[in-house]
């Protein structure tokens, strides 16, 4: 599996998308919430981080649409099965969009998502 410089965890909803950019070397996380699903704006924001990078989000009602949109804009993106993402009791207790996006980014760097 390639080493990614930046992992982008996404929590995708119909009315908003929260993205966490996690630097593989420093562990620094930058999170941004986008109203709606402005894929071009999201891809542009992601482009400001060092590559190579990988984005991921949990499968859900939007299906593969976000993946196809981002791939068309040059962003490598995968859809992760909810059942395959490790989740601790602490994760369940502090569930919110920001934490869910960060958990996805950490899962990429831990090689739980490929």
C-alpha positions as semicolon CSV with decimal commas, in nm:
position;residue;x (nm);y (nm);z (nm)
1;X;0,000;0,000;0,000
2;X;0,140;0,341;-0,085
3;X;0,232;0,585;0,185
4;X;0,003;0,883;0,188
5;X;0,120;1,225;0,302
6;X;-0,236;1,339;0,366
7;X;-0,545;1,138;0,454
8;X;-0,886;1,295;0,403
9;X;-1,165;1,150;0,612
10;X;-1,510;1,267;0,510
11;X;-1,847;1,260;0,683
12;X;-2,093;1,308;0,399
13;X;-2,457;1,412;0,440
14;X;-2,710;1,564;0,204
15;X;-2,688;1,908;0,366
16;X;-2,320;1,916;0,462
17;X;-1,983;1,748;0,416
18;X;-1,720;1,758;0,689
19;X;-1,363;1,684;0,581
20;X;-1,064;1,618;0,807
21;X;-0,718;1,648;0,650
22;X;-0,468;1,452;0,857
23;X;-0,094;1,496;0,798
24;X;0,076;1,156;0,811
25;X;0,408;1,293;0,937
26;X;0,300;1,545;1,200
27;X;-0,045;1,417;1,296
28;X;-0,181;1,768;1,249
29;X;-0,551;1,768;1,164
30;X;-0,739;2,043;0,983
31;X;-1,117;2,009;0,964
32;X;-1,356;2,203;0,746
33;X;-1,732;2,183;0,706
34;X;-1,880;2,252;0,364
35;X;-2,250;2,337;0,329
36;X;-2,407;2,089;0,090
37;X;-2,181;1,887;-0,135
38;X;-1,969;2,131;-0,340
39;X;-1,733;1,865;-0,479
40;X;-1,530;2,114;-0,684
41;X;-1,473;2,334;-0,380
42;X;-1,384;2,032;-0,167
43;X;-1,137;1,903;-0,430
44;X;-0,980;2,250;-0,452
45;X;-0,937;2,263;-0,074
46;X;-0,782;1,914;-0,075
47;X;-0,540;2,022;-0,347
48;X;-0,381;2,264;-0,097
49;X;-0,237;1,975;0,106
50;X;0,073;1,766;0,026
51;X;0,030;1,451;-0,178
52;X;0,002;1,173;-0,237
53;X;-0,332;1,161;-0,064
54;X;-0,638;0,942;-0,024
55;X;-0,992;1,041;0,068
56;X;-1,251;0,807;0,217
57;X;-1,605;0,815;0,350
58;X;-1,845;0,559;0,493
59;X;-2,093;0,403;0,256
60;X;-2,440;0,544;0,296
61;X;-2,745;0,674;0,117
62;X;-2,540;0,885;-0,128
63;X;-2,375;0,564;-0,250
64;X;-2,086;0,609;-0,491
65;X;-2,188;0,955;-0,615
66;X;-1,931;1,144;-0,400
67;X;-1,656;0,901;-0,505
68;X;-1,738;0,943;-0,874
69;X;-1,758;1,323;-0,845
70;X;-1,423;1,349;-0,664
71;X;-1,252;1,097;-0,894
72;X;-1,365;1,308;-1,189
73;X;-1,189;1,603;-1,025
74;X;-0,865;1,409;-0,976
75;X;-0,910;1,306;-0,611
76;X;-0,837;0,943;-0,521
77;X;-1,135;0,845;-0,309
78;X;-1,267;0,518;-0,170
79;X;-1,598;0,420;-0,015
80;X;-1,550;0,227;0,309
81;X;-1,794;-0,030;0,441
82;X;-1,923;0,085;0,779
83;X;-1,870;-0,264;0,922
84;X;-1,499;-0,259;0,829
85;X;-1,405;0,063;1,014
86;X;-1,278;0,005;1,369
87;X;-1,485;0,193;1,625
88;X;-1,417;0,208;1,997
89;X;-1,668;0,271;2,273
90;X;-1,522;0,622;2,304
91;X;-1,590;0,681;1,932
92;X;-1,953;0,581;1,980
93;X;-1,989;0,807;2,283
94;X;-1,848;1,113;2,105
95;X;-2,013;1,065;1,766
96;X;-2,039;1,383;1,561
97;X;-1,946;1,488;1,208
98;X;-1,604;1,625;1,305
99;X;-1,504;1,313;1,500
100;X;-1,640;1,080;1,232
101;X;-1,432;1,256;0,964
102;X;-1,120;1,237;1,185
103;X;-1,182;0,867;1,252
104;X;-1,196;0,800;0,877
105;X;-0,868;0,987;0,819
106;X;-0,698;0,791;1,099
107;X;-0,829;0,465;0,952
108;X;-0,662;0,549;0,619
109;X;-0,324;0,603;0,785
110;X;-0,367;0,287;0,996
111;X;-0,421;0,093;0,669
112;X;-0,773;-0,005;0,777
113;X;-0,899;0,151;0,452
114;X;-0,737;0,104;0,115
